Amino acid sequence: MESHTSAVKSVINLFHPRFDESVVGRAWADAATSAGFEVRNLYNLYPDFQIDVAEEQRTAEAADAIVFQHPLHWYGAPPLMKKWVDDVLTYGWAYGGSNRLAGKRWMQAVSIGGAASEYNTEGSRGYSAETFLIPWSRVAAFCGMEWENPFIWHGSDGASTEACQAYVDRLTAR
């Protein structure tokens, strides 16, 4: 992930249904904003879930990379992110002809409250966190986008300020 002031323009679409309660999400968003990234809180922009499709498509077209920042929400993305994908990535624009996002990068920055040890075949979740993100990698591929390895933070619930800052620094650098 690079600042929009460099040769690559990244836009960060923040999808957190309880952003005001999120220490991690807020810290990531604040650090990204301070680093010069365009951070868009979609729950603030569309509290009624009425997405301005034309505006979202213009924003996506203007970016070289789109980062989807969200918590792992019942093994997936929060509902507004799913709606954004359903509404914005339309036939003839994102796929099936025009493919306006082809060649752009797709990355997810995901916070997970549970420990990494829970997310494997031996853990209580039964699968890795990356496994739960496979559908998004397929959406990106279907639109001709380049899938970037996701940035995942396990153990975000109750993390210390120091641990939070270390992850924020890693994400901002990426």
C-alpha positions in Angstrom: 0.0 0.0 0.0 1.5 3.3 -1.0 0.4 6.9 -0.3 -1.7 8.6 -2.9 1.1 11.2 -3.2 3.4 8.5 -4.8 3.0 7.0 -8.3 0.3 4.6 -7.0 -3.0 6.0 -5.6 -4.6 3.8 -3.0 -8.0 4.4 -1.6 -9.0 2.7 1.7 -12.7 1.8 1.9 -13.4 1.3 5.6 -16.3 -1.0 6.4 -16.8 -1.2 10.2 -20.4 -1.3 11.5 -19.3 -0.1 15.0 -16.3 2.0 14.1 -16.7 4.3 17.1 -16.0 1.2 19.3 -13.1 -0.1 17.3 -9.7 0.8 18.8 -7.9 -1.1 16.0 -10.0 0.2 13.1 -9.8 3.8 14.3 -6.0 3.6 14.8 -5.5 2.2 11.3 -7.8 4.8 9.8 -6.1 7.6 11.6 -2.6 6.4 10.7 -3.6 6.0 7.1 -5.1 9.5 6.9 -2.0 11.0 8.5 0.2 9.1 6.0 -1.8 10.8 3.1 -4.1 8.0 2.1 -7.7 8.7 1.2 -9.8 6.9 3.8 -13.5 6.6 3.2 -15.7 5.4 6.1 -18.5 3.8 4.1 -20.8 3.3 7.1 -20.6 7.1 7.7 -21.1 7.8 4.0 -24.1 5.4 3.6 -25.8 4.9 7.0 -29.0 4.1 5.2 -27.2 1.6 2.9 -28.2 3.6 -0.1 -24.9 3.5 -2.0 -24.2 6.2 -4.6 -23.0 3.7 -7.3 -21.8 6.3 -9.8 -19.7 8.0 -7.1 -18.2 4.7 -5.9 -17.4 3.7 -9.4 -15.7 7.1 -10.1 -13.7 6.7 -6.9 -12.7 3.1 -7.8 -11.7 4.1 -11.3 -9.4 6.9 -10.0 -7.5 4.5 -7.7 -4.7 2.2 -8.6 -5.3 0.1 -5.5 -8.4 -0.4 -3.4 -8.0 -1.5 0.2 -11.0 -3.0 2.0 -10.5 -2.4 5.7 -12.9 -4.4 8.0 -13.2 -6.7 10.9 -13.9 -10.4 10.2 -17.6 -10.4 10.7 -19.2 -13.8 11.2 -16.4 -15.3 9.0 -16.9 -12.7 6.3 -17.2 -9.0 5.7 -19.7 -6.7 7.3 -23.0 -6.3 5.4 -22.3 -3.0 3.8 -19.2 -4.3 2.2 -21.2 -7.1 0.6 -23.8 -4.6 -0.6 -21.0 -2.4 -2.0 -19.7 -5.3 -4.0 -23.2 -6.2 -5.2 -24.2 -2.7 -6.1 -20.9 -1.2 -7.4 -19.3 -4.0 -9.3 -21.9 -4.1 -12.1 -22.0 -6.1 -15.3 -20.6 -4.1 -18.2 -18.5 -1.9 -15.8 -16.5 -4.2 -13.5 -16.9 -7.4 -15.6 -18.6 -8.7 -18.7 -17.3 -6.1 -21.1 -15.7 -3.0 -19.9 -13.8 -4.3 -16.9 -12.9 -0.8 -15.6 -11.0 -2.2 -12.6 -8.8 -4.6 -14.6 -5.2 -4.4 -13.4 -6.0 -2.5 -10.2 -4.9 -4.0 -6.9 -7.4 -5.4 -4.3 -6.2 -5.8 -0.7 -8.0 -6.5 2.5 -6.9 -5.2 5.9 -8.8 -7.4 8.3 -8.9 -7.3 12.1 -9.8 -10.5 13.9 -10.6 -10.6 17.6 -9.6 -14.2 18.0 -6.0 -15.6 18.3 -4.2 -16.9 15.3 -4.1 -20.4 17.0 -8.0 -20.5 16.6 -7.7 -20.1 12.8 -6.4 -23.4 11.5 -7.6 -26.9 11.0 -6.8 -27.8 14.6 -8.2 -24.6 16.1 -11.8 -23.8 17.2 -12.6 -22.1 13.8 -11.5 -25.0 11.7 -9.9 -22.9 8.9 -7.3 -20.3 8.4 -8.4 -16.6 8.2 -7.2 -16.6 4.6 -9.7 -19.4 3.8 -12.6 -17.1 4.8 -11.3 -14.5 2.4 -11.2 -16.8 -0.7 -14.5 -15.5 -2.1 -13.1 -12.0 -2.2 -10.0 -13.2 -4.1 -12.4 -14.7 -6.6 -14.4 -11.4 -6.9 -11.1 -9.6 -7.5 -10.0 -12.1 -10.2 -13.5 -12.0 -11.9 -13.1 -8.2 -12.2 -9.5 -8.6 -13.6 -8.0 -7.1 -10.5 -4.7 -8.2 -8.9 -5.2 -9.9 -5.5 -2.8 -8.7 -2.9 -2.1 -11.0 0.1 -4.4 -9.7 2.9 -3.1 -7.9 5.9 -4.6 -9.8 8.9 -4.3 -8.9 12.5 -5.3 -11.8 14.9 -6.0 -11.0 18.5 -7.2 -7.5 18.1 -9.7 -7.8 21.0 -8.1 -6.4 24.1 -4.8 -5.7 22.4 -2.4 -3.4 24.2 -1.8 0.1 22.8 1.8 -0.9 21.9 0.6 -4.0 20.0 -2.0 -1.9 18.2 0.6 0.7 17.2 2.9 -2.0 15.9 0.3 -3.4 13.6 -0.8 0.1 12.5 2.8 0.8 11.6 3.1 -2.5 9.6 -0.1 -1.8 7.7 0.8 1.8 6.9 4.2 0.7 5.6 2.6 -2.0 3.4 
